[in-house]
Amino acid sequence: MPISTKIKTVYSAVVILIQIYFVYAATLYVDVHSPAILIVIAAAAASAAATLFYVFVLANKDEVGGYNADFVLDERRRIG
């Protein structure tokens, strides 16, 4: 059963909030005015973008009954 877009949106929002918290937590160890904070922000942005890409694009192929036609066809043959 495919996962609905609402659930994907809620999951993505939680992931982005966690990324924001991680950037906030990094300010305890990295000075906000130093160039190193840009690396922290870039890593958080890359991680959030990769999560969104996986959830909305790649995860469709992993779901039973999703868009992976070969897998669905193999399951139909196996079940009969």
C-alpha positions in Angstrom: 0.0 0.0 0.0 1.5 3.3 -1.0 2.2 5.9 1.7 0.1 9.0 1.3 1.6 12.4 0.5 0.3 13.8 3.8 2.3 11.3 5.8 5.4 12.0 3.6 4.9 15.8 4.2 4.6 15.3 8.0 7.7 13.1 8.0 9.7 15.6 5.9 8.6 18.5 8.2 9.9 16.5 11.2 13.2 15.8 9.5 13.7 19.5 8.6 12.9 20.5 12.2 15.5 18.1 13.5 18.0 19.5 11.0 17.2 23.0 12.3 17.8 21.8 15.8 21.1 20.2 14.9 22.3 23.6 13.4 21.2 25.3 16.6 23.0 22.7 18.7 26.1 23.2 16.5 26.2 26.8 17.6 27.3 25.6 21.0 30.6 24.3 19.5 31.0 26.6 16.4 31.0 30.4 16.6 28.1 31.8 14.7 30.4 34.5 13.2 33.1 32.1 11.9 33.2 30.6 8.4 32.8 27.1 9.9 29.1 27.8 10.5 28.6 27.9 6.8 29.9 24.3 6.6 27.4 23.3 9.3 24.5 25.0 7.5 25.6 23.5 4.1 25.7 20.0 5.6 22.3 20.4 7.2 20.8 21.7 3.9 22.3 18.8 1.9 21.0 16.3 4.4 17.5 17.8 4.4 17.5 17.9 0.5 18.6 14.3 0.3 15.9 13.3 2.7 13.2 15.1 0.7 14.5 13.6 -2.5 14.4 10.1 -1.0 11.0 10.5 0.5 9.3 12.0 -2.5 11.2 10.4 -5.4 13.1 7.3 -4.5 10.8 5.8 -1.8 8.1 5.2 -4.4 10.2 2.3 -5.8 10.6 0.7 -2.4 6.9 0.5 -1.5 4.9 -2.6 -2.2 2.5 -1.6 -4.9 4.5 1.5 -5.7 6.0 2.4 -9.1 8.6 -0.4 -9.3 6.9 -2.3 -12.1 9.4 -5.2 -12.1 8.9 -5.9 -8.4 5.1 -5.7 -8.7 5.1 -8.1 -11.7 7.3 -10.6 -9.8 5.0 -10.4 -6.8 2.0 -11.1 -9.0 3.7 -14.1 -10.5 4.7 -15.4 -7.1 1.3 -15.1 -5.6 -0.4 -16.5 -8.7 
